[in-house]
Amino acid sequence: MPRLTHIALHVADLQACIGFYSDYCRMAVIHHRDTPGHKVVWMAEPGREQDLIIVLLEGGPERPMLENDYSHLGFAMTSKAEVDRVARQAELNRDLIWPPVQEAYPVGYYCGLRDPNGNYVEFSYGQPLGPG
């Protein structure tokens, strides 16, 4: 049975993306490979290093998202207050793209951010996946 282990994203600014996923998602770098012309970073949530990671590959183009494109990475939060906290921080940093909204189950309460490369990242509470 296949098991999802990682998602790899080519990014234009590796350091900015490391900062984003560290600050907002509380992820940490668990592996770094730096060879001439090729930088790769693995990031994981503490305690989930063997479950699912994000691989950031330096050198990709920025990803402008179309207004009707809802492709995103999703992170579950432990409360609506945590979703609101992330949204406030993102608004100050001009990273917020979807302000917090409550929708029917299974969508729940969520907000959306744009990472430095243009990828959308959702923070939610009340979905059947993850905490909350």
C-alpha positions as CSV (number, residue, x, y, z in Angstrom):
1,M,0.0,0.0,0.0
2,P,1.6,3.3,-1.0
3,R,2.0,5.9,1.8
4,L,2.4,9.7,1.2
5,T,5.7,10.7,2.8
6,H,6.6,14.1,1.3
7,I,5.6,17.0,-0.9
8,A,8.4,18.7,-2.8
9,L,8.2,22.3,-3.9
10,H,10.7,24.1,-6.1
11,V,11.1,27.6,-4.7
12,A,12.8,30.8,-5.9
13,D,13.9,32.0,-2.5
14,L,14.9,29.1,-0.2
15,Q,15.7,31.1,2.9
16,A,12.4,33.1,2.7
17,C,10.4,29.8,2.4
18,I,12.3,28.2,5.3
19,G,11.4,31.3,7.4
20,F,7.7,31.1,6.4
21,Y,7.3,27.4,7.2
22,S,9.3,27.8,10.5
23,D,7.3,30.9,11.6
24,Y,3.8,30.0,10.6
25,C,3.8,26.2,10.6
26,R,6.3,25.6,13.4
27,M,8.3,23.3,11.1
28,A,12.0,22.7,11.5
29,V,14.8,21.8,9.1
30,I,15.6,18.2,9.6
31,H,18.0,17.8,6.6
32,H,20.0,20.2,4.4
33,R,22.0,19.3,1.3
34,D,24.1,22.0,-0.3
35,T,26.0,21.0,-3.4
36,P,27.1,23.4,-6.2
37,G,24.0,24.7,-7.9
38,H,21.7,22.4,-5.8
39,K,20.3,23.2,-2.4
40,V,17.6,21.0,-0.8
41,V,16.0,21.3,2.6
42,W,13.6,18.9,4.3
43,M,11.2,20.4,6.9
44,A,8.9,18.6,9.3
45,E,6.6,19.3,12.3
46,P,8.3,18.3,15.6
47,G,7.5,14.6,16.3
48,R,6.4,13.9,12.7
49,E,9.7,13.6,11.0
50,Q,8.9,10.1,10.0
51,D,5.4,10.8,8.8
52,L,5.3,13.6,6.3
53,I,7.8,16.3,5.3
54,I,8.0,19.2,2.9
55,V,11.0,19.2,0.6
56,L,12.1,22.6,-0.6
57,L,14.3,22.7,-3.7
58,E,16.0,25.9,-4.5
59,G,15.9,27.3,-8.0
60,G,12.2,27.1,-9.0
61,P,10.1,29.8,-10.4
62,E,7.6,31.8,-8.3
63,R,4.1,30.4,-8.6
64,P,1.5,33.0,-9.4
65,M,-1.8,31.5,-8.4
66,L,-5.0,32.3,-10.4
67,E,-7.8,33.8,-8.4
68,N,-9.9,30.6,-8.8
69,D,-7.0,28.2,-8.0
70,Y,-7.4,26.8,-4.5
71,S,-4.4,24.4,-4.7
72,H,-2.9,24.5,-1.2
73,L,-1.1,22.8,1.7
74,G,-3.4,22.4,4.7
75,F,-2.4,22.6,8.4
76,A,-4.8,21.7,11.2
77,M,-4.8,24.0,14.3
78,T,-6.0,23.2,17.8
79,S,-8.5,26.0,18.0
80,K,-10.2,28.9,16.2
81,A,-8.1,31.3,18.3
82,E,-5.0,29.7,16.7
83,V,-6.4,30.2,13.2
84,D,-7.1,33.9,14.2
85,R,-3.6,34.3,15.6
86,V,-2.0,33.1,12.3
87,A,-4.4,35.3,10.3
88,R,-3.4,38.4,12.4
89,Q,0.3,37.7,12.0
90,A,-0.2,37.1,8.2
91,E,-2.1,40.3,7.8
92,L,0.7,42.3,9.4
93,N,3.2,40.5,7.1
94,R,1.0,40.9,4.0
95,D,0.8,37.1,3.6
96,L,-3.0,36.8,4.2
97,I,-5.1,35.8,1.2
98,W,-8.2,34.3,2.7
99,P,-9.4,35.9,6.0
100,P,-10.8,33.5,8.6
101,V,-14.2,32.1,7.6
102,Q,-16.5,29.5,9.1
103,E,-18.0,26.9,6.7
104,A,-20.0,23.8,7.1
105,Y,-18.5,20.5,8.1
106,P,-16.1,19.1,7.0
107,V,-14.5,22.4,5.9
108,G,-14.6,24.1,9.3
109,Y,-13.0,27.4,10.2
110,Y,-10.0,28.4,8.1
111,C,-7.7,31.2,6.7
112,G,-5.2,31.1,3.9
113,L,-1.8,32.5,3.4
114,R,0.6,32.8,0.5
115,D,4.1,31.6,1.0
116,P,7.1,33.6,-0.4
117,N,7.0,31.5,-3.6
118,G,3.3,32.0,-4.2
119,N,2.0,28.7,-2.9
120,Y,-1.2,28.8,-0.8
121,V,-1.2,27.5,2.7
122,E,-4.5,26.9,4.7
123,F,-4.7,26.9,8.5
124,S,-7.9,25.2,9.7
125,Y,-9.9,24.2,12.8
126,G,-12.8,21.7,12.9
127,Q,-11.9,19.5,9.9
128,P,-11.9,15.7,10.4
129,L,-8.1,15.5,9.8
130,G,-5.5,16.4,12.4
131,P,-6.1,18.1,15.8
132,G,-9.2,20.2,16.5
